[in-house]
């Protein structure tokens, strides 16, 4: 309890040093249909932008010029100019887009359409649908390999990770994971895919070459019931040495050594921590905390929380400018 009290004090007072470099964080707020823009150097809200209904998945073009935002209840993806913060176009996402991933070359956006049990591949330049790929029931988690050859989708109800060849658009492998997989992330070297299971309470580590689970990581936090520990978002450091896992209503982020698979630390953040993203310099990790309506800045050198910042209602996703 002493460590938890200390973390809470840090969150309340913000006494630790702030991030050294200035980037812009963009946060999708699911409940009030807004996107919050935050300066990462000052840790202050710069602007709140009205967007479509039930914004969830959010990402940014590799050159930092455009935000792509899933307006799930509008069945579209909005394109937002980062210079003007105006909606400048839409992409044909399919029904109920929730999460997506941009290919390494920045030309294709792969979208999970939860209600249609499909993955939609969209040509970003032409704004045309390239193909629709049938997957399992309630697709959500999306990841693409660093070489761009493999895309992984997780289906919540089928409890599988589906491996898709990005050239043929065929599902080549299906790997069973634990109940309600919500997110997938490749290691930077492409050797593994980490998949979180919200209800199962685990992270499955899948060997990309063998297409089989090589490790299941479980979590335990003193004073919390097991059913409150619900892994969702995953962020793996650029050097591949640490993985950070958002644990939902457990209100903590787990820090995992990717070589030993041991949980080295639990970081107290806001309520119902959902997703997270690194600043480009890897010095800061930002989490979205849906039930406390804030985001938390984490210093990755110490793995301590720095400060929480109030945003919109039920923040869901976060992405940070590449420069």
N, C-alpha and C positions, 0 to 999 in steps of 0.2 A: 504493500500500500504506500510505502514511503516513496518508491520510484514513481508511482502513478501521481501522487500529490505533487511531486517535483515537476513532472511533465505538465500537469494542469497549470501550475504556477507560471511556467514558461509561456504556455499558450495565452494566459491571461495578460501577462505583462509585456511579452515580446522583447525580453531583455537581450536575447542572443543576437549576434551580428546578422545582418540581412545579406541577401545574395549580392555578390560583387558585380555581376554583369546584368545589364538591362535587357530583358526580353519581354514579350507580351504574351500573356496567357489568355486563352479564350475558353469560357466555361458555358456549357449548355445547361439551362435550368428547366427541368422537365415540367414543373407545375405551373409556372407563370409565363411560359412561352417567350423567354428572353435568352439572350447571350450576354454574359458579363465579360468585360474586357478589363484585365488587371495588369498593371505595371509590376513586373517581378522585382525590380530594384527597390521601389518604394513600398511594395506590397500594399498598394492602394487601388481601388476601383477607379478606372479611367472613364468608363462609359457603360451604359446598359442599352442593349439593342433589342428591339422587338423583332421576333422571328416567327416561324410557323408554329403549328400546334404540336405540342409534346416533343420538343427537341431532345434528342438523345445522342446518338453517335456524332462525333465531331472530329474532323481531321483538317489538315492544311496542305496545300500544294507544296511541292519540294522547294519552290522558289519563294515561298512565303506570301505570295500575292493574293491567294484566294483561300477562304475557309469553305469547306464542304460540311453541311449540317443536315442530319436526318430530321426532317419534320414528320415524325412517324404518323400522326393522325391526319396529316395532309397527303400522305402517300407520295412524298416527293423529297428530293434532296435540294436544298437551297445552296446557291453559290453566293458568297459574300466577299466583296472587295475589301481587303484589309486596310487599304489606304483611306477609303471613304466610309467603311463599315455599312455600306448599302448592299441590299440584295440585288445582284445584277443578272441573275439567271437561275434556272433550275435544271435538274437532271431527272430523267425518267426512271425512278427507282424501283417501281413495283409496289406491291401492297405492304404497308407497315414496315418500312425500313427501320432497322434498329442499330446495327453496327456495320461498319465497313472497313476496308483497308485499301490503301492506294499502292499500286504496283511500284517497284523500285524505280522504274523509268518514268513514273508519274503520268502514264498515258491511260491506265485502266483503273477504274474504281470497282472493287468487288463488294457487293452489298448483300447482307442477310435480310431476306424478306420473311419475317416471322410467320405471317398468316398464310403465305402461299407455299411454304416449305421449299423455297427456291433460293439459290444464289444468283444474283443478276450481275453480269459483267457489263460495265458501261464505258464506252469510249469517251474520255473526258473532252477531247477537242471537238469531235463531231456531235457530242451529246446524244449519241445513238446507243441503243442496247445492242451489244455484240452477241450475247447469248444468255439464256436462262438455264441454270443447272439444277436439276432435282436433287435434293439432299434429304436429310431426316426431318423429323417433326420439330417445329419451332427452332429454326436455325438462329444462332446469335453470334457466337464468338467467331472472329475472322482474323487470320494471320497469313502473311505471304513470306516465303523464304527470301533471304537476302539476295539470292541469284535470280529471283523472280520466276523460277520454274514450277514451284509448288505453292498452292494455296490451301489453307486448312480452314474448314468450317466446323463448328460444333453445333449439334442439335440437342436442345434442352430435353425434350421428351424421349428421344431415341437414345440419349446418353452415349453419343458417339462423336469421335473426331473423324471427319471425312477429308481425305486427301485428294486434291483435284489437280490434274495436270493443266497448267495455264495455257499450253499450246493447243491441246486437243479438247480441253474443257471436260474431260472424262473424269469421273470418280475412280481412282485407281486402288484406293485402300480405305477400309473402315476400321477404326480402332475403338473398342469399347472402353469407356472410362466410367467414372462414378456419376451419381444422379445429378441431373440438371447442370451440365457444363455451360459456363457463361462466357468464358474468355479463353483465348489462345495467344501465345507469344513464342516466336522463334528465338533461340539464342542467336547472338550476332554472327556466329560462325555457321549457322544453319544446321548444326548437328542434332539439335533437340527441339521439340515443341513442348511447351508447358501449358497444360490445360487445367483450369480451375473448375471444380464441381461444387456448386453452391450448397445443395442439399446433402451431397455426399460428404462435404467437409474436407475435401482433399485437393491436392494438386497432383495430377498425373504427369510424369515426365516421359515423353515418348521419343524413342530413338528414330531419327528421320530416315536412316538407311534401312533399318530392320522393320520399321513401322510397327513397333510393339512397345508396350509400357515397360520401362526399365526401373521405375521407382514411383512409389506413391508417398507423398509428403502429407503428414497429418499435423494438426495444431492443437495445442492445449495452453490455455491462459488461466492462471490461478484466479479463482473466484467467479469464473464464467462457466455456464453450462455448455456442453459440447454443441447443442443444437443452435446456440447463438453465434457460433463461429462458422461463417459462411463465406468462403473464398470467392472473390469475383475478379476484379481487375488485377493484372500482372504487369510489372515493368522490370525488364532485365537490363542491368547496366551495360554500357557500351563495351567494356572489357570482358563481359560475360561472367564476372566473378560473383555478383550478387543479384538476387531476385527479390523484388518487393511485391508482396501480395496483400491486396485490400481484403479485409475480413468482415465486411458488411456490418451487421448489427453488433459485432464484437467491438467495434469502434477502435480497432487497432490495425496496424500494418505489420505484417511479418517480414523480417529480414532473413533471407536464406542464403547460406553458402552453397553455390551451385556445384561445387566439387564434392563436398561431404553430404549435401542435402540436409544439413542440420539447420534448424531455426536458431539464429544467433541472438535475436532480439525481437521484442514486440514493442511497437511505437504507438503510444496513445495519441489518437487524432480526434476528429469530430464524430458525430453520430451517424451510423450507417455509411461507412466509408465505401465508396463505389468504384471509382476509377482513379488513375494516377498517370502522371507523365513527368519526364525529366526535362529540365532546361538543357539546351544544347551543350553547355559546358559540363553537364553531369553533376554540378555542385548542389543542385536543389531538386527535390521531388515535390510535386504538388498533388494533393489528393482532393477529391470531391466528396463532401460529407452531406448526404441527401437529407437527413432528418434534422441536422443542426443548421442547414442553409448556409454553409460556409465551406471554405477550402483551407487546407493546412499546408504550410511550407515546412519541408523537412530538410535539414542540413545533412547531406549524404556523407560528409566527412566524419560526423559524430553519430549519425542516425538518431538525431534528436529533433523534436518539433521546434520550430522557430516562432511561428505566429499563425493564428487563424484569422481569416478575412471573410466578413459577411458578403455573400453574393445574392443571387436570386433564390426562388423557392425550389427546393429539391434539385440541387446541382447534380448532374448525372455524368457528363463527360468533360474532359479537359484536353486541350492541345496547346502547345507552346511554339511560338514563332521560331523558325530555324536560324534567325540571325537578329 
